[in-house]
Structure formats: structure tokens, C-alpha cells
Amino acid sequence: MIREGGPSLFEASKWIQTFRGKCIIIKLGGDLLTSPAIIKRLTKQIAVLSRVGIQSVIVHGAGVQVDLACKERGIERDKVGG
């Protein structure tokens, strides 16, 4: 059974073969990390990557958190390209 919105196992196998034994970088925006449901879903997906032999490094974007910290301190920020 194929889940709507996601790749089939056949489609995923092409990516697994390409990236098995390699390390990928996953950048997570600060917005994503404000939702426990999204965090739970992402951690499950990252665990699957590990099980199929794809290592990952998680980079936290932290934009939302940086914006909040600046606002609390009265620091103006000028965002360029995100």
C-alpha cells in the first residue's frame, strides 16, 4: 500500500542506494521545532535514515528563537535571504 504524499518503496530505494554509507546534513528551521508533533515525525524519519545506513547531521536553523531573543533585548535585526 502506498501512502498518499510520500514516495513508494521503489522510489525511496533509489535514494537509499545513492546515499547509503554517506552523511547528509539536515537543516531544520526554528519554526519546525516549535511543534512536538513535527519533532516526533522528524525523529522517526531520521531514525529510518540511520537504519538504512545513511548518517545525518542535524543543523538547527533557530531563526524564530534568534528573532525572539533579539526582540526581548531590543535589538533590531535585518534579515537578508531568510
Legacy VTK file of the C-alpha trace (Angstrom):
# vtk DataFile Version 3.0
C-alpha trace
ASCII
DATASET POLYDATA
POINTS 82 float
0.000 0.000 0.000
1.360 3.422 -0.980
0.731 6.311 1.377
-0.522 9.433 -0.276
2.060 12.207 -0.312
5.124 10.031 0.151
7.396 8.066 -2.144
6.855 4.392 -2.851
9.460 1.929 -1.589
10.710 1.602 -5.158
11.223 5.368 -5.409
12.845 5.515 -1.976
15.217 2.644 -2.817
16.906 4.786 -5.484
17.731 7.428 -2.861
18.805 4.830 -0.311
21.257 3.320 -2.820
22.611 6.768 -3.671
23.161 7.896 -0.068
23.860 4.654 1.851
27.187 4.966 3.669
27.207 8.732 3.299
26.414 11.554 5.671
23.760 14.121 4.849
23.086 17.464 6.513
19.512 18.203 7.540
18.743 21.832 8.347
15.649 22.257 10.475
14.121 25.694 10.684
13.227 27.021 14.096
9.523 27.042 13.107
9.522 23.263 12.780
10.938 22.745 16.227
8.092 24.544 17.976
5.709 21.640 17.312
6.087 18.419 19.343
4.135 16.516 16.662
6.538 17.624 13.934
9.560 16.825 16.096
8.208 13.320 16.708
7.625 12.753 12.992
11.073 14.067 12.040
12.887 11.947 14.617
11.160 8.822 13.291
12.186 9.689 9.730
15.776 10.415 10.750
15.882 7.079 12.610
14.851 5.314 9.396
17.716 7.018 7.565
20.101 5.659 10.176
18.672 2.138 9.888
19.240 2.094 6.118
22.835 3.267 6.522
22.512 6.991 5.946
24.145 9.080 8.647
22.848 12.555 9.310
23.938 15.774 10.944
21.106 17.955 12.201
21.575 21.727 11.978
19.135 23.902 13.890
18.162 26.998 11.905
16.981 28.829 15.054
15.553 31.819 13.166
12.430 32.038 15.325
14.428 31.726 18.520
17.005 34.318 17.420
14.228 36.737 16.425
12.581 36.319 19.839
15.861 36.802 21.722
16.619 39.964 19.735
13.131 41.341 20.297
13.373 40.702 24.052
16.650 42.646 24.139
15.507 45.476 21.867
17.955 44.529 19.124
16.853 45.277 15.558
17.588 42.567 13.020
17.914 42.939 9.287
17.220 39.605 7.595
18.734 39.026 4.191
17.672 35.905 2.283
15.751 34.426 5.222
LINES 1 83
82 0 1 2 3 4 5 6 7 8 9 10 11 12 13 14 15 16 17 18 19 20 21 22 23 24 25 26 27 28 29 30 31 32 33 34 35 36 37 38 39 40 41 42 43 44 45 46 47 48 49 50 51 52 53 54 55 56 57 58 59 60 61 62 63 64 65 66 67 68 69 70 71 72 73 74 75 76 77 78 79 80 81
